[in-house]
Amino acid sequence: MPPSPLSPRPLSHVLRALIEVAFIIFLFYSNLLMGEFNRTNGPGNSFSVALYDIFTIKNFAIAIIAASIGYVIFEHLRKKTLGKHPRSHGHRKNLLCEESDC
């Protein structure tokens, strides 16, 4: 029996969390790279020097912690505004549904 279209797949929550955390980490590193490249942009300094400066264990730890906190905050706001299940949109009804059919 195929799953219903409204029920989420078992790993969909984990996959969505990983994608959102990875996106936050990407934004963190791109912002860090822009600042570092502007700071080191002088004679003899190149893009590779800026890349070498930003990819450290400390920056990675900061990125993971910040992304985790950001994910928890956005997930809380999503549940608060949309209801329990993000796809059900809480109180919204199907507009194509008749009163007697729902």
C-alpha positions in Angstrom: 0.0 0.0 0.0 1.6 3.4 -1.0 1.9 6.0 1.7 -0.6 8.8 1.7 0.6 12.1 0.2 0.2 13.9 3.5 2.3 11.5 5.6 6.0 12.3 5.6 8.6 9.8 4.7 10.6 8.4 7.6 13.8 10.2 6.8 12.3 13.4 5.4 12.7 15.3 8.7 16.3 14.3 9.0 17.0 15.2 5.4 15.4 18.6 5.7 17.3 19.3 8.9 20.6 18.4 7.2 19.8 20.5 4.2 18.9 23.5 6.4 22.0 23.2 8.6 24.2 22.8 5.5 22.7 25.9 4.0 23.3 27.9 7.2 26.9 26.7 7.2 27.3 27.7 3.6 26.0 31.2 4.4 28.4 31.5 7.3 31.4 30.5 5.3 30.5 32.7 2.3 30.1 35.7 4.7 33.4 34.8 6.3 35.1 34.5 3.0 33.9 37.8 1.8 35.2 39.5 4.9 38.5 37.7 4.8 39.1 38.3 1.1 38.5 42.0 1.5 40.9 42.1 4.5 43.7 40.2 2.8 43.2 41.6 -0.7 46.6 43.2 -1.2 49.7 42.7 -3.3 50.7 39.0 -3.3 47.6 37.8 -1.6 45.1 35.8 -3.5 41.8 34.0 -3.2 43.6 30.8 -2.0 45.1 32.7 0.9 41.7 33.8 2.0 40.4 30.2 1.7 43.3 28.9 3.8 42.6 31.5 6.5 38.8 30.7 6.9 38.9 26.8 6.9 40.0 26.2 10.5 38.7 23.9 13.2 37.5 26.9 15.3 35.5 28.3 12.4 34.0 24.9 11.7 33.0 24.5 15.3 31.4 28.0 15.3 29.6 27.2 12.1 28.2 23.9 13.4 27.0 25.5 16.7 25.5 28.6 14.9 23.8 26.4 12.3 22.3 24.1 15.0 21.0 27.0 17.0 19.6 28.6 13.8 17.9 25.4 12.8 16.2 25.0 16.2 15.0 28.7 16.2 13.6 28.4 12.6 12.0 25.1 13.4 10.3 26.6 16.5 9.1 29.5 14.4 7.8 27.2 11.7 5.9 25.1 14.1 4.5 28.2 15.9 3.3 29.8 12.7 2.2 26.8 10.7 1.0 24.4 13.3 2.3 21.0 14.2 2.9 19.6 10.8 4.6 22.0 8.3 2.7 20.7 5.3 -0.7 20.6 6.9 -0.7 24.4 7.5 -2.6 23.9 10.7 -6.1 25.3 10.4 -6.4 25.7 6.7 -9.0 23.6 4.8 -8.9 22.2 1.4 -10.6 24.8 -0.9 -11.8 22.2 -3.3 -13.6 20.2 -0.6 -17.3 20.6 0.0 -18.6 20.9 3.5 -20.3 17.5 3.4 -17.3 15.8 1.8 -14.7 16.8 4.3 
